[in-house]
C-alpha cells in the first residue's frame, strides 16, 4: 500500500500464528505516535491467541522510550567538499560518531554534522576499516553532545526485535529520522548482521539499536531486497577502535566486494589450470604464500597431503580450514619438488596487507562489488564519488563482463584481475548495463 501523507513514516505488520496486528507509525517534529489501527484475531484449531497484545504493548513501550531518548543522537553526515551524505550515531559526549567506512570515504575529511532538529556543527572523518565498512568521525566543535551506548553485537539473538534509524534520501528538515522495526535474520553471514529492517540510500552509517537502546550495528548495504539488509556489528568497531580513533585507514573499500566474508581463509595466490596441472599464476604481496616462499610459476602438487589435480582441490582444502591454520603445500619448481608450510590469514588481513603495500603507489579504483551476485560477471554495487571508476562513467548496477580481454564470471575474479594494476596503466572494461543492448566500453586510467 502507498501512503501520500508525508507524516506517515512507517507501516509495521506484526504477525504470529494466531494474531495479525498492523501498526502505523506517525512521526512529527514534536511528537511520536504509535497508532494501533486494526487487530484481527485468527483462530487455529479453535484456540484463541492470548498474551500477544500484552507483548506488543510492552514492545511498543520500549520502542517509544528508545526513540524519545536516542533520536537526538542520530545525525546526518555530509561532506563539505564532496557531494556525499550518509548517517551516523554519536556514541560519547565528546562527539565521537560511528558510521560506515564508505560514508567517510565518499564524504572526505571535512564534514558537516546535522542533528534531527536542524542544528549543524563542524566535524571531521577519522579512521576506517574499509574491508569491514566501519568508520569513525567526530564533532570538532566544543560541547557535550547527546550520545547512545554501544552494545555487544555478539549477544544478539536470531529473531530479536531491532530498531533502525537514519536519514534515508539525505537530511530532511521536515521530518525526524524514520523509525524501522525489524528482526535479526542472520548473525554471522559474511561478517555482517542481517535484518529485515527496510533501508534505502542515505541510511548508510545509521544505527541499529536493540530494545535495550544500545547500538549493536551500523547500516552498511542493502541486500537482494529492501527487506534484507546488512549492518556492521559493533564488535567490529571495538576490535579496531584504537586504530580508527587514531585516524588509521586500512583495508580496501575501493575494491571491497560487498558480502565477502572477511574471515574467509586465504592462501594469497592466483591460479590457472591446464592439462591436469594447477599453476600459480601470481603470488600476492604480503600474502601467506609469499611469506612461505611459494613463487609465480610453481605447480601445486599437493595441499595438506591431498592431490591437487584441479583448482577446486586447492580452493576446497583452503575453504575447509580457517585463518591461522597451517597447511603443507607441495609444489614442483623446475624439476624439483619443494614443500612449504603456509599459515592462512583472513580475507580482511590479506586485503589490508595488500592495501598497505600498494597505498603509496596507486590510487583506489573506487567501486564496491556485490560478491553475492550470481548472474555472471562482477556486479557493481556502488561507485565512490570522484573516483577513477566514477570519472570513467561506471555506474552502480553495471555488470563487468570482460576486463582487458578476459571474461569475468564473478567479483573475486575481477578483484584478482586488477589488484596489481600499476600507476599509469589502463584497464579496459566491457560492461552489461540495463536497457542497453550492446556491451558498454569503459577505459580506466590509474593516474
C-alpha positions in Angstrom: 0.0 0.0 0.0 1.2 3.5 -0.8 0.5 6.4 1.5 0.7 10.0 0.3 0.6 11.7 3.8 4.1 13.0 4.4 3.7 12.4 8.1 3.1 8.7 7.6 6.6 7.3 8.0 6.3 3.6 8.6 3.9 0.7 8.4 4.8 -2.3 10.6 2.9 -5.5 10.2 3.4 -7.9 13.1 2.3 -11.4 12.6 2.2 -14.5 14.8 0.4 -17.8 14.1 -2.7 -16.6 15.8 -2.6 -12.8 15.7 -2.1 -10.2 13.0 -1.7 -6.6 14.2 -1.0 -3.7 11.9 0.7 -0.6 13.3 1.1 2.7 11.6 3.9 4.9 12.9 3.4 8.6 12.5 6.2 11.0 13.4 6.2 14.8 13.6 9.0 17.0 14.9 7.2 17.4 18.2 5.6 14.0 18.8 6.0 10.4 18.1 2.8 8.4 18.0 2.2 4.7 17.6 -1.3 4.1 16.5 -2.9 0.7 16.7 -5.3 0.7 13.8 -6.6 -2.8 13.5 -6.5 -6.1 15.3 -7.7 -9.3 13.7 -7.7 -12.4 15.7 -7.3 -15.6 13.8 -8.2 -19.0 15.2 -6.2 -22.2 14.8 -7.9 -25.4 15.8 -10.4 -23.4 17.7 -7.9 -21.9 20.2 -7.9 -18.1 20.5 -4.5 -16.3 20.9 -3.7 -14.9 24.3 -1.0 -12.6 25.6 0.1 -11.3 22.2 -1.5 -7.9 22.7 0.3 -7.5 26.0 3.7 -8.4 24.4 3.0 -6.0 21.7 2.2 -3.2 24.1 5.4 -3.9 26.0 7.4 -3.8 22.9 5.7 -0.6 21.8 6.6 1.0 25.2 10.2 0.1 24.7 10.3 1.4 21.2 8.8 4.8 22.2 11.3 5.2 25.0 14.3 4.4 22.8 13.0 6.7 20.1 12.4 9.5 22.5 15.8 9.3 24.2 18.0 8.4 21.3 16.6 10.3 18.3 18.9 13.3 19.0 22.0 11.1 18.6 21.1 10.1 15.0 22.9 12.6 12.8 23.4 13.2 9.1 27.0 13.1 7.9 27.6 15.5 5.0 30.8 16.1 3.0 31.9 19.7 2.8 34.0 19.3 -0.4 32.3 16.3 -1.9 28.6 15.8 -2.7 28.1 12.9 -0.4 25.7 12.3 2.5 25.0 9.5 4.9 24.1 8.9 8.5 25.8 8.3 11.8 25.3 8.0 15.6 27.0 9.9 18.4 28.4 7.4 20.9 30.0 9.6 23.6 29.6 13.2 25.0 32.7 14.4 23.2 31.0 13.9 19.9 32.6 10.7 18.5 30.4 9.2 15.7 30.1 5.7 14.5 29.3 5.5 10.8 30.0 3.3 7.7 33.5 3.3 6.2 32.2 4.1 2.7 30.3 7.2 4.1 33.5 8.8 5.4 35.4 7.7 2.2 32.8 9.4 0.0 32.3 12.5 2.2 36.0 13.4 2.6 37.9 14.8 5.6 35.9 17.9 6.4 32.3 17.2 7.4 29.1 18.9 8.4 27.1 17.1 11.1 23.4 17.8 11.1 21.1 17.0 14.1 17.5 16.0 13.7 16.3 19.4 14.9 18.3 21.1 12.1 21.3 22.3 14.1 24.6 21.8 12.2 28.1 21.6 13.5 31.6 21.1 12.1 33.1 17.6 12.0 35.9 15.5 10.5 36.4 12.0 9.4 38.8 9.8 11.4 40.0 6.3 10.7 38.2 3.4 8.9 38.4 -0.3 8.4 37.5 -0.3 4.7 37.3 -4.1 4.4 34.6 -4.2 7.2 33.0 -0.9 6.1 33.4 0.5 9.6 34.3 4.2 10.1 34.6 6.9 12.8 34.1 10.6 12.6 33.9 13.3 15.3 32.4 16.7 16.0 35.2 19.3 16.1 33.2 22.0 17.9 33.3 22.2 21.7 30.4 20.9 23.7 28.8 18.0 25.4 26.7 16.0 23.0 23.8 13.6 23.3 25.0 10.0 22.8 23.9 6.4 22.6 25.5 3.5 24.4 27.3 0.8 22.5 26.0 -2.8 23.0 27.6 -6.2 22.3 26.6 -7.5 18.9 27.9 -10.9 19.8 25.0 -11.3 22.2 22.3 -10.6 19.6 19.9 -13.4 19.1 18.2 -14.6 15.9 14.6 -13.3 15.7 15.4 -10.4 18.1 13.5 -7.2 17.5 15.7 -4.3 16.5 15.2 -0.6 15.6 16.9 1.0 12.6 17.2 4.8 12.3 18.9 7.0 9.7 18.4 9.7 7.2 17.1 8.0 4.0 17.4 10.2 1.0 19.6 12.6 3.0 18.7 15.0 5.7 15.2 16.4 5.6 14.2 19.3 8.0 10.5 18.4 7.5 10.8 15.1 9.3 12.6 13.3 12.0 14.8 10.2 11.1 12.2 7.5 10.2 11.9 4.5 12.5 12.1 1.0 11.1 11.3 -2.0 13.3 12.5 -5.4 12.2 14.1 -8.7 13.3 17.6 -10.1 13.2 17.7 -12.8 10.5 21.4 -13.7 10.5 24.3 -13.0 12.8 27.4 -14.4 11.1 26.8 -14.4 7.4 29.7 -12.6 5.6 30.8 -11.0 8.8 27.6 -8.9 8.9 24.4 -8.7 10.9 21.4 -9.1 8.7 17.9 -7.8 9.4 14.6 -7.2 7.6 14.6 -3.5 8.7 14.0 -1.6 5.5 16.9 0.6 4.4 17.3 3.0 1.4 20.0 5.3 0.2 21.2 7.8 2.8 20.6 5.3 5.7 24.2 4.1 5.4 26.1 4.7 8.6 22.9 4.9 10.7 22.5 2.9 13.9 20.8 -0.4 14.6 19.5 -0.4 18.2 18.4 -3.4 20.3 15.4 -2.9 22.6 17.7 -2.0 25.4 18.6 1.2 23.5 22.2 0.0 22.6 23.9 0.4 19.3 24.8 -3.1 18.1 25.3 -2.3 14.4 25.8 0.3 11.7 23.9 0.2 8.4 26.3 -0.9 5.6 24.4 -2.1 2.5 21.1 -3.2 1.1 20.8 -6.9 0.3 18.9 -8.6 -2.5 15.7 -6.8 -1.4 14.7 -3.8 0.7 13.7 -6.2 3.4 17.2 -7.9 3.7 20.0 -5.6 4.8 23.5 -5.7 6.1 24.9 -4.0 9.2 28.5 -3.8 10.5 28.5 -5.4 14.0 29.5 -3.2 17.0 32.2 -5.9 17.7 34.0 -4.9 14.5 34.2 -1.3 15.7 35.5 -2.4 19.1 38.2 -4.6 17.6 39.6 -1.7 15.5 38.7 1.1 17.9 42.2 2.5 18.8 43.3 2.4 15.2 40.2 4.2 13.9 40.3 6.8 16.7 44.0 7.4 15.8 43.0 8.2 12.2 44.3 5.0 10.6 42.6 3.8 7.4 43.2 0.3 6.3 41.7 -2.4 4.1 40.3 -1.9 0.7 37.0 -0.2 0.4 37.7 0.8 -3.3 37.9 -2.9 -4.2 35.6 -4.2 -1.5 33.3 -7.0 -2.6 30.1 -6.4 -0.7 29.1 -9.6 1.1 32.6 -11.3 1.0 33.2 -13.0 4.4 36.1 -11.0 5.9 37.0 -14.1 8.0 37.3 -16.4 4.9 40.8 -18.1 5.0 43.1 -17.1 2.2 46.3 -18.6 0.7 47.0 -15.5 -1.4 47.6 -16.9 -4.9 46.0 -16.6 -8.3 46.0 -19.9 -10.1 45.3 -21.3 -13.6 44.6 -24.8 -14.6 45.6 -26.7 -17.8 46.4 -30.3 -18.7 45.8 -31.5 -15.2 48.2 -29.1 -13.6 47.4 -26.3 -11.2 49.9 -23.5 -11.7 50.5 -20.5 -9.5 49.9 -17.5 -11.9 50.6 -14.9 -9.2 51.6 -14.8 -5.6 50.2 -11.6 -4.0 52.4 -9.3 -1.9 52.2 -9.7 1.9 50.3 -13.0 1.4 50.8 -16.2 3.4 52.1 -17.9 0.2 54.7 -15.2 -0.4 55.9 -15.4 3.2 56.2 -19.2 3.0 58.3 -19.0 -0.2 55.9 -20.0 -2.9 56.6 -18.3 -6.2 55.0 -17.4 -9.5 55.1 -20.4 -11.9 55.1 -23.1 -9.2 52.9 -26.1 -9.9 50.9 -27.2 -6.9 51.1 -30.9 -6.5 49.5 -31.5 -3.1 47.9 -29.3 -0.4 47.8 -30.7 3.1 48.5 -34.2 1.7 45.7 -34.1 -0.8 46.5 -34.3 -4.5 45.8 -31.0 -6.4 44.6 -32.1 -9.8 42.4 -29.0 -10.4 42.0 -25.6 -8.8 38.9 -26.7 -6.9 41.0 -29.2 -5.0 43.1 -26.3 -3.6 40.1 -24.0 -3.1 38.1 -26.7 -1.2 41.1 -27.5 1.1 41.7 -23.9 2.0 37.9 -23.2 2.4 37.5 -26.1 4.8 40.3 -24.5 7.0 40.2 -21.3 9.0 42.5 -18.3 9.4 45.5 -19.3 11.5 45.6 -22.9 10.3 48.8 -24.2 8.8 48.7 -26.2 5.5 51.5 -28.1 3.8 51.8 -27.2 0.2 53.9 -29.3 -2.1 55.0 -27.7 -5.4 57.0 -28.5 -8.4 59.6 -25.8 -9.2 61.6 -26.6 -12.3 62.4 -30.3 -11.9 62.4 -30.2 -8.1 59.7 -30.9 -5.6 59.5 -28.5 -2.7 57.4 -28.5 0.5 56.2 -25.2 2.2 54.3 -24.6 5.4 51.7 -21.9 4.9 49.8 -20.2 7.7 46.5 -19.0 6.3 45.1 -15.5 7.0 41.7 -14.0 6.7 40.4 -12.2 3.6 40.4 -9.0 5.7 44.0 -9.3 6.8 45.1 -10.2 3.2 43.3 -7.2 1.8 44.7 -4.9 4.5 48.2 -6.1 3.9 48.0 -5.6 0.1 46.4 -2.2 0.6 49.3 -1.0 2.9 51.9 -2.2 0.5 50.4 -0.5 -2.5 48.8 2.5 -0.9 51.6 4.9 -2.0 52.0 3.5 -5.5 48.5 3.6 -6.9 45.0 5.1 -6.1 41.9 3.2 -5.3 39.6 2.2 -8.2 36.5 3.3 -6.3 34.0 0.6 -6.8 32.2 -1.8 -4.4 31.3 -5.2 -5.9 28.5 -7.4 -5.0 30.1 -10.8 -4.3 26.7 -12.5 -3.9 25.6 -11.7 -7.5 25.2 -15.0 -9.4 24.2 -13.7 -12.8 27.6 -13.9 -14.4 30.2 -11.1 -14.3 31.0 -8.8 -11.5 28.1 -6.5 -10.4 28.9 -3.0 -9.3 27.1 -2.3 -6.0 28.3 1.3 -5.5 30.7 3.8 -7.1 32.6 6.2 -4.9 32.0 9.8 -5.9 35.0 11.4 -7.7 36.9 8.0 -8.0 38.6 6.7 -11.1 35.6 4.5 -11.9 33.2 7.4 -11.4 35.2 9.6 -13.8 35.3 6.8 -16.3 31.5 6.6 -16.3 31.0 3.3 -14.4 27.5 3.2 -12.8 26.0 1.3 -9.8 24.2 -1.7 -11.2 26.7 -2.2 -14.1 27.9 -5.7 -14.6 31.6 -6.0 -15.6 31.8 -8.9 -18.1 35.2 -8.5 -19.6 38.5 -7.0 -18.2 41.3 -6.5 -20.7 40.0 -9.2 -23.0 39.4 -11.8 -20.3 35.9 -13.0 -19.3 34.9 -12.3 -15.7 32.5 -14.6 -14.0 32.3 -13.1 -10.5 33.6 -10.4 -8.1 36.6 -12.5 -6.9 37.9 -12.9 -10.5 37.7 -9.1 -11.1 39.5 -8.4 -7.8 42.3 -10.7 -8.7 42.5 -9.5 -12.3 43.1 -5.8 -11.5 44.5 -5.9 -8.0 48.1 -5.4 -9.1 47.5 -2.7 -11.7 50.3 -0.2 -11.7 50.1 3.6 -11.6 49.6 4.9 -15.2 48.2 1.7 -16.5 45.0 1.4 -18.4 42.2 -1.1 -17.8 39.5 -1.8 -20.4 36.1 -2.9 -19.2 33.2 -4.3 -21.2 30.0 -3.7 -19.2 26.5 -5.0 -19.3 24.1 -2.2 -18.5 20.3 -2.2 -18.0 18.3 -1.3 -21.2 21.5 -1.2 -23.3 21.7 -4.0 -25.9 25.4 -3.9 -26.6 28.2 -4.0 -24.0 29.3 -0.6 -22.9 33.1 0.1 -23.1 34.9 1.9 -20.4 38.6 2.8 -20.1 40.0 3.4 -16.6 43.4 5.0 -16.2 45.3 4.8 -12.9 46.7 8.3 -12.6 
